[in-house]
Amino acid sequence: MDKEWDIVEVLRHSRHDWLNRLQLIKGNLDLNRIDRAKECINEIVIEVQHESKLSNVHLPRFAALLLKSNWEQHLFQLEYEVLSDSEAVEICDMNLSNWTNSFFSCLDQAIEAFQENHLSITIQPQSDGFRFFFDFSGIIIKKELIEQFLIGSEIDLIVKEFSGNELGLEIFMPV
C-alpha cells in the first residue's frame, strides 16, 4: 500500500529540496534580483513554519504522509497549512492517515496527468477535535470515482464544492 521510507531516503529528498531552494536564491542574487531572492527566502520561512506546526499537532502518521507527499508520484502538488499553534487534542491518527492516503490514491486515478493540479489542506486544531479543509483545483476527468469514494467514506465529511475542476471538502474529527 505505502512505500516505506528509511531515514537515508528522507534525508536525500530533503537535501535535494534544500539544494534546489538555495540554487534558486543564488540564481536570483546572481541576476541582481534582490527582491525575488527575498521573496524566495520568505516563502521558505513560511513553509518551514507550517512544517514545524504540522510536526507539533501529535498526528505522526498524518504528518509523515503530508511531508513526503510531494516526493512521491502523485499527479498533484500538495500544500498544507496549520492555522494555530494551540495545544492540539488527540484524535485517531491512523483513521485520518488511512483515509487521506486513500483520498490521494482516488485523486490520482480521477485527475488528468501533467496538468496544474493542486491540493491544499488546511488544518485547524480546536479544543474539541480537528477541522480539516481539503481544497483541490485542477482537471477532474473521472468525477464518478471521487463520488464513489466520498459515498463510501468512513469519515464524516461535508462536500463544499465539486465540479470538473474543483473539489472542496470539510472534515471534523472530534476527540
Contacts in CASP RR format, 6 or more apart in sequence:
PFRMAT RR
TARGET T0000
AUTHOR 0000-0000-0000
METHOD contacts of the structure
MODEL  1
MDKEWDIVEVLRHSRHDWLNRLQLIKGNLDLNRIDRAKECINEIVIEVQH
ESKLSNVHLPRFAALLLKSNWEQHLFQLEYEVLSDSEAVEICDMNLSNWT
NSFFSCLDQAIEAFQENHLSITIQPQSDGFRFFFDFSGIIIKKELIEQFL
IGSEIDLIVKEFSGNELGLEIFMPV
1 101 0 8 1.000
2 101 0 8 1.000
3 72 0 8 1.000
5 64 0 8 1.000
5 68 0 8 1.000
10 68 0 8 1.000
13 68 0 8 1.000
13 71 0 8 1.000
21 40 0 8 1.000
21 44 0 8 1.000
24 40 0 8 1.000
25 37 0 8 1.000
25 40 0 8 1.000
25 41 0 8 1.000
27 33 0 8 1.000
27 37 0 8 1.000
28 34 0 8 1.000
28 36 0 8 1.000
28 37 0 8 1.000
28 40 0 8 1.000
29 37 0 8 1.000
50 80 0 8 1.000
50 81 0 8 1.000
50 82 0 8 1.000
51 67 0 8 1.000
53 82 0 8 1.000
53 84 0 8 1.000
53 85 0 8 1.000
54 63 0 8 1.000
54 66 0 8 1.000
54 67 0 8 1.000
54 80 0 8 1.000
54 82 0 8 1.000
54 123 0 8 1.000
55 63 0 8 1.000
56 85 0 8 1.000
56 88 0 8 1.000
57 63 0 8 1.000
57 82 0 8 1.000
57 88 0 8 1.000
57 123 0 8 1.000
57 125 0 8 1.000
57 130 0 8 1.000
58 88 0 8 1.000
58 90 0 8 1.000
58 93 0 8 1.000
59 88 0 8 1.000
59 91 0 8 1.000
59 93 0 8 1.000
59 96 0 8 1.000
59 97 0 8 1.000
59 130 0 8 1.000
60 93 0 8 1.000
61 93 0 8 1.000
61 94 0 8 1.000
61 96 0 8 1.000
61 97 0 8 1.000
62 93 0 8 1.000
62 96 0 8 1.000
62 97 0 8 1.000
62 100 0 8 1.000
65 97 0 8 1.000
65 100 0 8 1.000
65 101 0 8 1.000
65 104 0 8 1.000
66 78 0 8 1.000
66 80 0 8 1.000
66 100 0 8 1.000
66 121 0 8 1.000
69 78 0 8 1.000
69 104 0 8 1.000
70 77 0 8 1.000
70 78 0 8 1.000
74 104 0 8 1.000
74 107 0 8 1.000
74 108 0 8 1.000
75 107 0 8 1.000
75 108 0 8 1.000
75 111 0 8 1.000
75 112 0 8 1.000
75 113 0 8 1.000
75 114 0 8 1.000
75 115 0 8 1.000
75 117 0 8 1.000
76 107 0 8 1.000
76 108 0 8 1.000
76 111 0 8 1.000
76 117 0 8 1.000
76 118 0 8 1.000
76 119 0 8 1.000
76 136 0 8 1.000
76 138 0 8 1.000
77 117 0 8 1.000
77 118 0 8 1.000
77 119 0 8 1.000
78 118 0 8 1.000
78 119 0 8 1.000
78 120 0 8 1.000
78 121 0 8 1.000
79 118 0 8 1.000
79 119 0 8 1.000
79 120 0 8 1.000
79 121 0 8 1.000
80 120 0 8 1.000
80 121 0 8 1.000
80 122 0 8 1.000
80 123 0 8 1.000
81 120 0 8 1.000
81 121 0 8 1.000
81 122 0 8 1.000
81 123 0 8 1.000
82 123 0 8 1.000
82 125 0 8 1.000
83 122 0 8 1.000
83 123 0 8 1.000
83 124 0 8 1.000
83 125 0 8 1.000
84 124 0 8 1.000
84 125 0 8 1.000
86 125 0 8 1.000
87 125 0 8 1.000
88 125 0 8 1.000
88 129 0 8 1.000
88 130 0 8 1.000
89 125 0 8 1.000
89 126 0 8 1.000
89 127 0 8 1.000
89 128 0 8 1.000
89 129 0 8 1.000
89 130 0 8 1.000
89 175 0 8 1.000
90 175 0 8 1.000
91 129 0 8 1.000
91 130 0 8 1.000
91 173 0 8 1.000
91 174 0 8 1.000
91 175 0 8 1.000
92 173 0 8 1.000
95 154 0 8 1.000
95 155 0 8 1.000
95 173 0 8 1.000
96 130 0 8 1.000
96 132 0 8 1.000
96 155 0 8 1.000
96 173 0 8 1.000
99 153 0 8 1.000
99 154 0 8 1.000
99 155 0 8 1.000
102 149 0 8 1.000
103 134 0 8 1.000
103 149 0 8 1.000
106 145 0 8 1.000
106 146 0 8 1.000
106 149 0 8 1.000
107 117 0 8 1.000
107 119 0 8 1.000
107 136 0 8 1.000
107 146 0 8 1.000
109 142 0 8 1.000
109 145 0 8 1.000
110 140 0 8 1.000
110 141 0 8 1.000
110 142 0 8 1.000
110 143 0 8 1.000
110 145 0 8 1.000
110 146 0 8 1.000
111 117 0 8 1.000
111 136 0 8 1.000
111 138 0 8 1.000
111 139 0 8 1.000
111 140 0 8 1.000
111 141 0 8 1.000
111 142 0 8 1.000
112 138 0 8 1.000
112 139 0 8 1.000
112 140 0 8 1.000
112 141 0 8 1.000
115 138 0 8 1.000
115 139 0 8 1.000
116 138 0 8 1.000
117 136 0 8 1.000
117 137 0 8 1.000
117 138 0 8 1.000
117 139 0 8 1.000
118 136 0 8 1.000
118 137 0 8 1.000
118 138 0 8 1.000
119 134 0 8 1.000
119 135 0 8 1.000
119 136 0 8 1.000
120 133 0 8 1.000
120 134 0 8 1.000
120 135 0 8 1.000
120 136 0 8 1.000
121 132 0 8 1.000
121 133 0 8 1.000
121 134 0 8 1.000
121 135 0 8 1.000
122 132 0 8 1.000
122 133 0 8 1.000
122 135 0 8 1.000
123 130 0 8 1.000
123 131 0 8 1.000
123 132 0 8 1.000
124 130 0 8 1.000
124 131 0 8 1.000
124 132 0 8 1.000
124 133 0 8 1.000
128 174 0 8 1.000
128 175 0 8 1.000
129 172 0 8 1.000
129 173 0 8 1.000
129 174 0 8 1.000
129 175 0 8 1.000
130 172 0 8 1.000
130 173 0 8 1.000
131 170 0 8 1.000
131 171 0 8 1.000
131 172 0 8 1.000
132 169 0 8 1.000
132 170 0 8 1.000
132 171 0 8 1.000
132 172 0 8 1.000
132 173 0 8 1.000
133 160 0 8 1.000
133 168 0 8 1.000
133 169 0 8 1.000
133 170 0 8 1.000
133 171 0 8 1.000
134 167 0 8 1.000
134 168 0 8 1.000
134 169 0 8 1.000
134 170 0 8 1.000
134 171 0 8 1.000
135 166 0 8 1.000
135 167 0 8 1.000
135 168 0 8 1.000
135 169 0 8 1.000
136 166 0 8 1.000
136 167 0 8 1.000
136 168 0 8 1.000
137 165 0 8 1.000
137 166 0 8 1.000
138 165 0 8 1.000
138 166 0 8 1.000
139 164 0 8 1.000
139 165 0 8 1.000
140 146 0 8 1.000
140 163 0 8 1.000
140 164 0 8 1.000
140 165 0 8 1.000
140 167 0 8 1.000
143 162 0 8 1.000
143 164 0 8 1.000
146 162 0 8 1.000
146 167 0 8 1.000
147 162 0 8 1.000
150 157 0 8 1.000
150 159 0 8 1.000
150 169 0 8 1.000
155 171 0 8 1.000
155 173 0 8 1.000
156 171 0 8 1.000
156 172 0 8 1.000
157 169 0 8 1.000
157 170 0 8 1.000
157 171 0 8 1.000
158 169 0 8 1.000
158 170 0 8 1.000
158 171 0 8 1.000
159 167 0 8 1.000
159 168 0 8 1.000
159 169 0 8 1.000
160 168 0 8 1.000
160 169 0 8 1.000
160 170 0 8 1.000
161 167 0 8 1.000
161 168 0 8 1.000
162 168 0 8 1.000
END
